[in-house]
């Protein structure tokens, strides 16, 4: 009989989060989650020891867990083999070419085939399809809007990283116009005002016109970026996550109007699961 409980894990450059996920309901089991800061510049043994400590902590709270683990991991990474290919980033350099699957299995006394890996952007979208905003949809585009631009496409019951962050867009690449740094630079260009992020822009009390203009321009950027993607992939819904998505009401009217002007009726929804999406998406790798 198929196991109904798996451990879902989200690994980032500064943390590991893990929880038990009920594959029947598509939800995290209350009280099972834990999060720990991890310095991704540590040596491989130290990083793996931190990860294993978290996995063991979550496992200890499970009555019906038999060992299946799904891990959402940033790339580049060989997700089938479980081998890290990260080498030119400020994180996980010590894991380069390491078979993470085998290393974890050895430390935890698991079999290697008890681990499955998924790209972090794909894991976010997989979670939203499995138990969140895109539940019941068969063709979905997912974007995470924050420090960078994450993207994934869900089709044929599988979510895959779309890696659109560096795709050509306007006078640069997509991430130049759809990330926090665009807001910071645009605010400075228009007003000379230096802000640290989108939240600070939202909280400006005496610059309503500036705020309105910047979010209108962002809505235009996002709409123009999505137009060809929607026409190509024909999604029934686009799911937006990341910190910038929290300001949806401020750029939604412009974005919606652009789609309407091109006779597109695609739903635009905000991610429902927040940080839980990657955990649920990773665990759902075992929902087969």
Order of alpha helices (4+ residues) and beta strands (2+ residues): beta-beta-beta-beta-alpha-beta-beta-beta-alpha-beta-alpha-beta-beta-beta-beta-beta-alpha-alpha-alpha-alpha-beta-alpha-beta-alpha
